[in-house]
Amino acid sequence: MKILGNQSRNLFCGIFFWYFFTFLFIAGKCDNHHHHHDDRIGKFNWHRFVDRKEHDKSLDIVLDVNDDGAVVQLPPHTILTIVVEGVEPYHRFVLMQAHTQELVVELSLEPDFTSTTHAVGTNIGVVGKIDYLMTSRFYLLNKWATPVNVLLLAKTGDRNDPIPGGCHSQADIVPYLAVDWNGPYFSTVFQQAGSNMSAWPSCEISSRSLQYTVYTFYLPEGDYGEEVYFDALSLMSDINRIAAVGDAVEIVERFTKNKSSFVGYPDVGVVVAVVVSDVTDNGRTYAYVPTVVYPCSRTSLQQCPKPMSPYEIGLCIFLLCTGLFLVLTGHRFFKCEMFLFGALAGSIMIYIVLGTGPTMDIYYTEFYLSLGVGALCAGITWFLLWVLIGSPVFSVVLPTLTAGFILSSVLYFLHPFYLPEVLSPLVEYSINLWLLFAIFTLLVAVLGVYFTHKLNIISCVATGSFLFVYGVGRLSMTSVPYVILNVLYRATVPEFETVNIIPPLQMREMILLVSWVMLILIGTCFQLWVEKGREQFPSPRCCNRDRTRYHTLEDQRWLLHRTRPTPPANSKVPPASSTSTQSPPPYTAEEREPLLTKPPPGYTYQAVA
């Protein structure tokens, strides 16, 4: 059986080759973007202390400030003395940084680790003064029973540089960032910097003259290697390279707030750095100690990537099958389409109601059970409404609204890449955001009134392809499902309007976004080709309605223009000749009345040329 004609085969072959070469181009671009700093990986100076004695619990290392850093394999239960050299006479302080990937260490200015001038964590730092020998000493403790690899970085500053974290409430200097999780997003908290112009440090001047810029840098997806981890931290610690490799996501003037929040996307680590700048004539800048966050696990990297439960895998498979059904045969099986769109829209509304109402503290299983039951009831309700009303315009309202909602969600997901900074209040304030959502959603629905048939097919394909891409993105641990999740979080999670949602558009995301566009094109062409010559919308066949019944007077008049009743053979009225070129006689009074009943027995409808 010949399924496709020559023109259809040429069209699909052209689409396939275009998609293939587009995939190769995007894959090459993503590969170049992710490995532009690979020439630095593994070029740190390693110190393993393999020749130390068993009873030696104290070690020394000399670190030059002009080096890119050193990686030390710190033995168990050992204190490392770090001596910083290469300091110039005009330098006033040294910021010592210690970074580990999983196990915490302690860094202090004193060897007893009892004073307030010490820090505990995986991405920490301590600010120390320079002695008369032009050196500075720090102490690093490994309290674990296993060796720990530590990246050591020493950054100097002169009397014109601001001191990061110099105005902490406890009178000590906290130059590193603290991480605080709150549901689907995390916040990096930084302390106010101190001015280094007069006293040590001056907080009164810093509150008026300092500006804070927050940068992010995403690690390669699925890469939890220690070398890549250390390399990214080295890049984001250098004040001369942060702006080149990182993305500036937020600027805080005069320390109006002390934290920046970000969405925790799965299977990808993110480096967060803060640069403090003096906006006066001084113009000097200095960087806080950067930190790395792995959203897949908040305690141990052994859980990365986070495994999916059988329920989540089953849901993804269901979305894949449903998406392909809507892409290929959504409009053909119109009744199933009505039920699916009712269930989809109902699940979104019920999720928002359960997430913001008094029942938001229900258990995980009860929440999704309520969501499933509500979606089933919503699908049945919308199907019954279509059966009772039976209007094509009414039937496409929900598909077009759903497609408009997905379009608005995509624009919101990608707005950090195209929206100018001056227009950022359009998405920062909730009233502006929901107004824009309503405008774009209703715009697609209004177009459905004029292009009912074609827009219903496009809505089916766009929604189905997104469900398919959502399932694939969830199974492959990408950020594409957050196109919808970010909108739901914005509607249900408190203070989510302050969260930066900039996504990591890497190779997986680009492949899925291009695949989504290609599925829309292929599915639309396929359904238009399949539905060519068929009835545009089926009849609900409810309340003994015949399939030939039309619901408006204009449709009945169009039927009278196209057809004329032909009497039976024993009638005295001769049938109209098929070769006659004369126009039909004017309508009688009976013909002007709406055809609300069936024609008499024996009459058939014959098309008039």
Secondary structure, 3 states (H helix, E strand, C coil): CCCCCHHHHHHHHHHHHHHHHHHHHHHHHHHHHHCCCHHHCCCCEEECCCCCCCCCCEEEEEEECCCCCEEEEECCCEEEEEEEECCCCCEEEEEEEEECCCCCEEEECCCCCCCCCEEEECEEEEEEECCCCCCEEEEEEECCCCCEEEEEEEEEEECCCCECCCCCCCCCCCCECEEEEECCEEEEECCCCEECCCCCCEHHHHHHHEEEEEEEEECCCCCCCHHHHHHHHHHHHCCCCHHHHCEEEEEEECCCCCEEEEECCCCCCEEEEEEEEECCCCCCEEECECEEECCCCCCCHHHCCCCCCHHHHHHHHHHHHHHHHHHHHCCCCHHHHHHHHHHHHHHHHHHHHHHHCCCCCCCHHHHHHHHHHHHHHHHHHHHHHHHHHCCHHHHCHHHHHHHHHHHHHHHHHCHHHHCCHHHCHHHHCHHHHHHHHHHHHHHHHHHHHHCHHHHHHHHHHHHHHHHHHHHHHHHCCCCCCHHHHHHHHHHHCCCHHHEECCCCCCHHHHHHHHHHHHHHHHHHHHHHHHCCCCCCCCCCCCCCCCCCCCCCHHHHHHHHHHEEEECCCCCCCCCCCCCCCCCCCCCCHHHHCCCCCCCCCCCEEEECC
